[in-house]
């Protein structure tokens, strides 16, 4: 009937070995470790800076989640993630598949266009209405980052903008 063996006759040890791929050798080269250490330094430095700067926030009254809570949470999270990167990638090493490819011209162009859209979004934030600038920015991000179908370039930004509009303007009543 079928060309497959009955389930009872399949070698379970071989199936487990294929499913779990034995440990491949980890890359511990200096350039890879330096790349990881740059991310660690950025996480730790930014986290410490946020914690120190957050202490200068003046608290008027008392609240369970006061104005110092979110910066403290963000700073502590950045420091924690920096420690995780050290333990997981720097000390242990990374898989060969996780080492990024070299930077290409098209990658730099994509990065530049993404930064231009981001800066344009921030500059036009107060000029155009929230839903217009958010829709246009999301459509441009989607187009620049590889979306080619009309669903990706138009429907995704429309739905996302509608959800953000409802969440911030209708539900939370944030004056955007």
BALOKE-380444 format. One record per residue (C-alpha): residue in one letter; chain; x, y, z. Coordinates in Angstrom, 3 decimals, padded with zeros to 6 digits. Layout:
<sites>
+----+----+----------+----------+----------+
! aa ! ch !       xx !       yy !       zz !
+----+----+----------+----------+----------+
!  A !  A !        X !        Y !        Z !
...
+----+----+----------+----------+----------+
</sites>
This chain:
<sites>
+----+----+----------+----------+----------+
! aa ! ch !       xx !       yy !       zz !
+----+----+----------+----------+----------+
!  X !  A !  000.000 !  000.000 !  000.000 !
!  X !  A !  002.606 !  002.557 !  001.055 !
!  X !  A !  006.368 !  002.537 !  000.776 !
!  X !  A !  006.855 !  003.463 !  004.449 !
!  X !  A !  007.881 !  000.961 !  007.055 !
!  X !  A !  005.457 !  000.202 !  009.862 !
!  X !  A !  005.930 !  002.493 !  012.843 !
!  X !  A !  007.176 ! -000.340 !  015.058 !
!  X !  A !  010.202 ! -000.978 !  012.825 !
!  X !  A !  011.587 !  002.608 !  012.757 !
!  X !  A !  014.877 !  002.976 !  014.637 !
!  X !  A !  013.997 !  005.390 !  017.438 !
!  X !  A !  017.627 !  006.219 !  018.290 !
!  X !  A !  018.306 !  007.238 !  014.686 !
!  X !  A !  015.135 !  009.344 !  014.599 !
!  X !  A !  016.109 !  011.143 !  017.818 !
!  X !  A !  019.625 !  011.748 !  016.481 !
!  X !  A !  018.272 !  013.275 !  013.260 !
!  X !  A !  015.727 !  015.395 !  015.149 !
!  X !  A !  018.196 !  016.816 !  017.679 !
!  X !  A !  021.333 !  017.201 !  015.550 !
!  X !  A !  024.298 !  016.468 !  017.724 !
!  X !  A !  026.146 !  019.481 !  019.017 !
!  X !  A !  028.009 !  021.167 !  016.216 !
!  X !  A !  031.283 !  022.901 !  017.043 !
!  X !  A !  030.794 !  026.466 !  018.263 !
!  X !  A !  032.601 !  029.432 !  016.732 !
!  X !  A !  034.885 !  031.144 !  019.233 !
!  X !  A !  036.910 !  033.366 !  016.900 !
!  X !  A !  037.954 !  036.830 !  018.073 !
!  X !  A !  035.910 !  038.780 !  015.453 !
!  X !  A !  032.753 !  036.917 !  016.475 !
!  X !  A !  033.423 !  037.541 !  020.160 !
!  X !  A !  034.113 !  041.243 !  019.503 !
!  X !  A !  030.812 !  041.552 !  017.650 !
!  X !  A !  029.025 !  040.019 !  020.635 !
!  X !  A !  030.959 !  042.204 !  023.089 !
!  X !  A !  029.861 !  045.342 !  021.225 !
!  X !  A !  026.231 !  044.325 !  021.781 !
!  X !  A !  027.001 !  043.600 !  025.447 !
!  X !  A !  028.713 !  046.978 !  025.915 !
!  X !  A !  025.763 !  048.752 !  024.272 !
!  X !  A !  023.222 !  046.925 !  026.480 !
!  X !  A !  025.148 !  047.486 !  029.696 !
!  X !  A !  026.083 !  051.096 !  028.938 !
!  X !  A !  022.591 !  052.111 !  027.882 !
!  X !  A !  021.020 !  050.210 !  030.790 !
!  X !  A !  023.273 !  051.875 !  033.365 !
!  X !  A !  022.741 !  055.306 !  031.775 !
!  X !  A !  018.942 !  054.854 !  031.888 !
!  X !  A !  019.045 !  053.741 !  035.535 !
!  X !  A !  021.203 !  056.727 !  036.536 !
!  X !  A !  019.184 !  059.242 !  034.476 !
!  X !  A !  015.902 !  057.796 !  035.775 !
!  X !  A !  016.845 !  058.594 !  039.356 !
!  X !  A !  016.583 !  062.296 !  038.524 !
!  X !  A !  012.885 !  062.047 !  037.715 !
!  X !  A !  010.830 !  064.105 !  040.158 !
!  X !  A !  007.927 !  062.125 !  041.630 !
!  X !  A !  004.872 !  064.120 !  042.622 !
!  X !  A !  002.474 !  062.080 !  044.699 !
!  X !  A !  002.561 !  058.334 !  044.951 !
!  X !  A !  001.533 !  055.711 !  042.468 !
!  X !  A !  002.105 !  051.996 !  042.231 !
!  X !  A !  003.764 !  052.377 !  038.829 !
!  X !  A !  005.166 !  055.871 !  039.111 !
!  X !  A !  007.253 !  057.727 !  036.568 !
!  X !  A !  010.486 !  056.021 !  037.720 !
!  X !  A !  009.124 !  052.486 !  037.210 !
!  X !  A !  009.372 !  052.221 !  033.405 !
!  X !  A !  012.876 !  053.681 !  033.016 !
!  X !  A !  014.063 !  051.443 !  035.867 !
!  X !  A !  012.431 !  048.417 !  034.240 !
!  X !  A !  014.011 !  049.250 !  030.878 !
!  X !  A !  017.480 !  049.842 !  032.362 !
!  X !  A !  017.396 !  046.651 !  034.432 !
!  X !  A !  016.163 !  044.655 !  031.419 !
!  X !  A !  019.005 !  045.957 !  029.235 !
!  X !  A !  021.550 !  045.001 !  031.889 !
!  X !  A !  019.949 !  041.556 !  032.236 !
!  X !  A !  019.963 !  040.992 !  028.469 !
!  X !  A !  023.616 !  042.054 !  028.322 !
!  X !  A !  024.427 !  039.411 !  030.944 !
!  X !  A !  022.470 !  036.796 !  028.981 !
!  X !  A !  024.448 !  037.625 !  025.831 !
!  X !  A !  027.709 !  037.221 !  027.772 !
!  X !  A !  026.674 !  033.853 !  029.184 !
!  X !  A !  025.064 !  032.517 !  026.032 !
!  X !  A !  027.232 !  033.815 !  023.182 !
!  X !  A !  030.527 !  035.251 !  024.437 !
!  X !  A !  031.585 !  032.594 !  026.948 !
!  X !  A !  030.003 !  029.631 !  025.189 !
!  X !  A !  030.476 !  030.662 !  021.541 !
!  X !  A !  027.921 !  030.733 !  018.728 !
!  X !  A !  026.815 !  028.239 !  016.108 !
!  X !  A !  028.295 !  028.698 !  012.667 !
!  X !  A !  024.782 !  029.296 !  011.287 !
!  X !  A !  024.340 !  032.258 !  013.691 !
!  X !  A !  027.405 !  034.140 !  012.442 !
!  X !  A !  026.067 !  036.902 !  010.179 !
!  X !  A !  027.160 !  037.285 !  006.591 !
!  X !  A !  029.321 !  040.212 !  005.533 !
!  X !  A !  027.611 !  043.560 !  004.964 !
!  X !  A !  026.594 !  044.058 !  001.336 !
!  X !  A !  025.866 !  047.191 ! -000.671 !
!  X !  A !  022.184 !  046.275 ! -000.919 !
!  X !  A !  022.060 !  045.740 !  002.856 !
!  X !  A !  023.580 !  049.172 !  003.453 !
!  X !  A !  021.109 !  050.719 !  000.999 !
!  X !  A !  018.217 !  049.001 !  002.799 !
!  X !  A !  019.526 !  050.266 !  006.144 !
!  X !  A !  019.862 !  053.807 !  004.764 !
!  X !  A !  016.322 !  053.795 !  003.359 !
!  X !  A !  014.969 !  052.428 !  006.642 !
!  X !  A !  016.728 !  055.200 !  008.565 !
!  X !  A !  015.411 !  057.821 !  006.109 !
!  X !  A !  011.828 !  056.581 !  006.574 !
!  X !  A !  012.304 !  056.581 !  010.373 !
!  X !  A !  013.658 !  060.128 !  010.413 !
!  X !  A !  010.900 !  061.289 !  008.053 !
!  X !  A !  008.287 !  059.697 !  010.317 !
!  X !  A !  009.673 !  061.518 !  013.350 !
!  X !  A !  009.922 !  064.847 !  011.520 !
!  X !  A !  006.364 !  064.621 !  010.156 !
!  X !  A !  004.821 !  063.303 !  013.384 !
!  X !  A !  003.360 !  066.671 !  014.399 !
!  X !  A !  002.717 !  067.864 !  010.832 !
!  X !  A !  000.435 !  065.086 !  009.573 !
!  X !  A ! -002.269 !  063.193 !  011.403 !
!  X !  A ! -001.202 !  060.039 !  013.265 !
!  X !  A ! -003.024 !  057.573 !  011.036 !
!  X !  A ! -001.771 !  059.107 !  007.770 !
!  X !  A !  001.910 !  059.238 !  008.686 !
!  X !  A !  001.807 !  055.830 !  010.392 !
!  X !  A !  000.172 !  054.181 !  007.367 !
!  X !  A !  002.667 !  055.761 !  004.943 !
!  X !  A !  005.675 !  054.903 !  007.131 !
!  X !  A !  004.562 !  051.278 !  007.602 !
!  X !  A !  003.891 !  050.898 !  003.863 !
!  X !  A !  007.366 !  052.278 !  003.077 !
!  X !  A !  008.996 !  050.042 !  005.712 !
!  X !  A !  007.218 !  047.019 !  004.261 !
!  X !  A !  008.246 !  047.927 !  000.715 !
!  X !  A !  011.884 !  048.626 !  001.654 !
!  X !  A !  012.203 !  045.453 !  003.737 !
!  X !  A !  010.897 !  043.098 !  001.067 !
!  X !  A !  007.094 !  043.138 !  000.939 !
!  X !  A !  005.986 !  042.879 ! -002.679 !
!  X !  A !  002.308 !  041.884 ! -002.764 !
!  X !  A ! -000.500 !  044.400 ! -002.352 !
!  X !  A ! -001.556 !  042.610 !  000.834 !
!  X !  A !  001.849 !  043.169 !  002.373 !
!  X !  A !  002.323 !  046.747 !  001.193 !
!  X !  A ! -001.239 !  048.042 !  001.741 !
!  X !  A ! -003.318 !  045.697 !  003.890 !
!  X !  A ! -000.709 !  045.082 !  006.615 !
!  X !  A ! -000.044 !  048.817 !  007.220 !
!  X !  A ! -003.795 !  049.570 !  007.106 !
!  X !  A ! -004.663 !  046.921 !  009.695 !
!  X !  A ! -001.695 !  047.818 !  011.913 !
!  X !  A ! -002.530 !  051.537 !  011.747 !
!  X !  A ! -006.170 !  050.823 !  012.610 !
!  X !  A ! -005.161 !  048.693 !  015.617 !
!  X !  A ! -002.712 !  051.362 !  016.848 !
!  X !  A ! -005.313 !  054.098 !  016.334 !
!  X !  A ! -007.906 !  052.151 !  018.308 !
!  X !  A ! -005.443 !  051.217 !  021.059 !
!  X !  A ! -003.886 !  054.628 !  021.653 !
!  X !  A ! -006.516 !  057.152 !  020.581 !
!  X !  A ! -009.802 !  055.362 !  021.320 !
!  X !  A ! -009.007 !  052.971 !  024.184 !
!  X !  A ! -006.208 !  054.765 !  026.046 !
!  X !  A ! -007.191 !  058.311 !  024.967 !
!  X !  A ! -003.576 !  059.329 !  024.286 !
!  X !  A ! -003.542 !  062.660 !  022.444 !
!  X !  A ! -001.353 !  061.824 !  019.438 !
+----+----+----------+----------+----------+
</sites>
